[in-house]
Amino acid sequence: MELKVKNIGHKSYSQAQAIQQEVHAQVLAGGEDTLILCEHPHVYTFGKSADRNNLLISPEFLKRIRAEVHETERGGDITYHGPGQLVGYPIINLRKHGVGIKKYVETLELSIINALATFNITAYQIDGLTGIWVGQEGDIKRKIGAIGIRVRNGVSMHGFALNVTTDLSYFNHIVPCGIADKEVTSIHLEINSGTVTEFAQAFQNTFRTEWQKALTS
């Protein structure tokens, strides 16, 4: 699989969305499938099915913590993006490859799980809940990664966010993804090591492998 990786570094949510739109148009026109990787300043984003009550703070408090709010076209509820979190936007022509949305999301989830395994973190999916989770049997489950995608004209947009060295206190101001009875975590909280750059490399490797399997299965 030919996959171009475009690491755009620290970009505001608006800047990253503009780049996504530009790359989406290129891929739709026959350009290379592209994985955009970045980090955002503090921002809360609402998915199409979001409950506005899941943002628990006032506009004044948002200013105080220097966080923006954005409406998005992705699926899902509210989530947080910020420094120390790897955000990935795979822009892939699913229609051209004959890959359905369900299979694509499963491939994305498995790629994140396998990348976390290289950090000796055992992660998994929970039936009925999107995202990537950790926690042994009997523990309160902890969400380490969020997934929210959009497919427009057969080409994927948006993607995932994985907490690496993220300041998790920002999640205290929302009901993450509308799920009130679970916790959030990060690679650093789980193993006290790991960088965004290291996880980005691990994810690129596992995603290429899993996507190749998806194309041939």
BELTAVEN-V956397 format. One record per residue. N is the residue number from 0. OMEGA is omega in whole degrees, 0 to 359 (none if undefined). D_LAST is the distance of its C-alpha to the last C-alpha in Angstrom with 1 decimal. Layout:
n=<N | N>
omega=<OMEGA | OMEGA>
d_last=<D_LAST | D_LAST>
This chain:
n=<0 | 1 | 2 | 3 | 4 | 5 | 6 | 7 | 8 | 9 | 10 | 11 | 12 | 13 | 14 | 15 | 16 | 17 | 18 | 19 | 20 | 21 | 22 | 23 | 24 | 25 | 26 | 27 | 28 | 29 | 30 | 31 | 32 | 33 | 34 | 35 | 36 | 37 | 38 | 39 | 40 | 41 | 42 | 43 | 44 | 45 | 46 | 47 | 48 | 49 | 50 | 51 | 52 | 53 | 54 | 55 | 56 | 57 | 58 | 59 | 60 | 61 | 62 | 63 | 64 | 65 | 66 | 67 | 68 | 69 | 70 | 71 | 72 | 73 | 74 | 75 | 76 | 77 | 78 | 79 | 80 | 81 | 82 | 83 | 84 | 85 | 86 | 87 | 88 | 89 | 90 | 91 | 92 | 93 | 94 | 95 | 96 | 97 | 98 | 99 | 100 | 101 | 102 | 103 | 104 | 105 | 106 | 107 | 108 | 109 | 110 | 111 | 112 | 113 | 114 | 115 | 116 | 117 | 118 | 119 | 120 | 121 | 122 | 123 | 124 | 125 | 126 | 127 | 128 | 129 | 130 | 131 | 132 | 133 | 134 | 135 | 136 | 137 | 138 | 139 | 140 | 141 | 142 | 143 | 144 | 145 | 146 | 147 | 148 | 149 | 150 | 151 | 152 | 153 | 154 | 155 | 156 | 157 | 158 | 159 | 160 | 161 | 162 | 163 | 164 | 165 | 166 | 167 | 168 | 169 | 170 | 171 | 172 | 173 | 174 | 175 | 176 | 177 | 178 | 179 | 180 | 181 | 182 | 183 | 184 | 185 | 186 | 187 | 188 | 189 | 190 | 191 | 192 | 193 | 194 | 195 | 196 | 197 | 198 | 199 | 200 | 201 | 202 | 203 | 204 | 205 | 206 | 207 | 208 | 209 | 210 | 211 | 212 | 213 | 214 | 215 | 216>
omega=<174 | 180 | 177 | 177 | 183 | 180 | 186 | 174 | 181 | 180 | 174 | 181 | 181 | 179 | 181 | 179 | 177 | 178 | 176 | 181 | 181 | 181 | 178 | 179 | 180 | 180 | 178 | 181 | 177 | 180 | 182 | 169 | 189 | 173 | 177 | 177 | 182 | 167 | 178 | 164 | 184 | 180 | 172 | 181 | 178 | 171 | 185 | 182 | 187 | 171 | 184 | 178 | 179 | 167 | 193 | 186 | 183 | 175 | 179 | 180 | 176 | 178 | 183 | 181 | 174 | 180 | 175 | 174 | 179 | 169 | 179 | 179 | 182 | 173 | 175 | 185 | 181 | 172 | 181 | 170 | 179 | 179 | 180 | 179 | 176 | 176 | 180 | 178 | 175 | 178 | 191 | 180 | 182 | 182 | 181 | 182 | 180 | 180 | 180 | 183 | 182 | 181 | 179 | 180 | 178 | 179 | 179 | 180 | 181 | 178 | 178 | 179 | 180 | 177 | 178 | 179 | 178 | 174 | 183 | 174 | 179 | 182 | 185 | 173 | 175 | 180 | 177 | 179 | 177 | 176 | 184 | 190 | 172 | 181 | 181 | 179 | 182 | 177 | 165 | 183 | 184 | 181 | 181 | 181 | 179 | 178 | 175 | 185 | 172 | 173 | 181 | 183 | 176 | 182 | 184 | 175 | 183 | 183 | 187 | 173 | 183 | 182 | 180 | 176 | 186 | 171 | 187 | 179 | 179 | 177 | 179 | 185 | 179 | 165 | 190 | 180 | 178 | 183 | 189 | 189 | 178 | 180 | 174 | 179 | 180 | 175 | 184 | 179 | 182 | 187 | 177 | 175 | 179 | 179 | 177 | 180 | 180 | 180 | 179 | 180 | 179 | 181 | 179 | 182 | 183 | 180 | 177 | 182 | 183 | 179 | 178 | 177 | 181 | 182 | 186 | 182 | none>
d_last=<13.8 | 17.4 | 18.5 | 22.2 | 23.7 | 26.9 | 29.0 | 31.8 | 33.6 | 35.9 | 36.0 | 37.4 | 35.1 | 36.6 | 36.1 | 32.5 | 31.9 | 33.7 | 31.4 | 28.3 | 29.7 | 30.5 | 27.1 | 25.5 | 27.8 | 26.9 | 23.1 | 23.7 | 25.9 | 23.3 | 23.8 | 21.5 | 19.2 | 21.5 | 21.6 | 25.2 | 26.6 | 30.1 | 32.7 | 34.9 | 38.5 | 39.1 | 37.7 | 36.8 | 34.3 | 34.1 | 31.0 | 31.3 | 31.9 | 34.1 | 37.4 | 40.0 | 41.8 | 39.2 | 40.9 | 43.8 | 46.1 | 48.5 | 48.4 | 51.2 | 49.3 | 46.3 | 48.6 | 50.0 | 46.7 | 45.7 | 42.6 | 41.5 | 39.8 | 37.4 | 35.8 | 32.2 | 29.7 | 26.9 | 26.2 | 27.9 | 31.5 | 33.6 | 32.6 | 34.3 | 33.5 | 35.9 | 36.6 | 34.8 | 31.6 | 28.6 | 27.3 | 24.1 | 23.4 | 20.0 | 20.8 | 17.5 | 17.2 | 14.4 | 15.7 | 15.5 | 11.8 | 11.1 | 10.0 | 12.2 | 14.8 | 13.9 | 10.4 | 12.2 | 15.0 | 13.1 | 11.7 | 15.3 | 16.8 | 14.8 | 15.8 | 19.3 | 19.4 | 18.4 | 20.9 | 23.5 | 22.9 | 24.2 | 27.4 | 27.6 | 27.0 | 25.1 | 23.5 | 21.6 | 21.0 | 23.5 | 22.8 | 24.5 | 25.1 | 23.2 | 23.3 | 23.2 | 25.9 | 27.8 | 30.6 | 31.1 | 31.9 | 35.2 | 35.0 | 35.0 | 31.5 | 31.4 | 29.1 | 28.2 | 25.8 | 25.7 | 23.0 | 24.0 | 22.2 | 23.1 | 21.2 | 23.7 | 23.3 | 19.5 | 19.9 | 19.7 | 22.9 | 24.4 | 22.2 | 23.4 | 26.6 | 26.9 | 30.4 | 31.4 | 35.3 | 35.7 | 39.0 | 37.9 | 41.3 | 40.1 | 37.9 | 41.1 | 42.0 | 39.1 | 37.3 | 33.9 | 31.3 | 33.9 | 33.4 | 36.9 | 36.5 | 34.2 | 34.9 | 33.4 | 33.1 | 32.2 | 31.1 | 34.8 | 36.0 | 33.7 | 34.3 | 37.1 | 35.4 | 32.7 | 32.8 | 30.9 | 30.4 | 29.0 | 26.5 | 25.5 | 24.7 | 22.8 | 20.7 | 20.0 | 18.7 | 16.4 | 15.1 | 14.4 | 12.4 | 10.4 | 9.9 | 8.7 | 5.9 | 5.4 | 5.9 | 3.8 | 0.0>
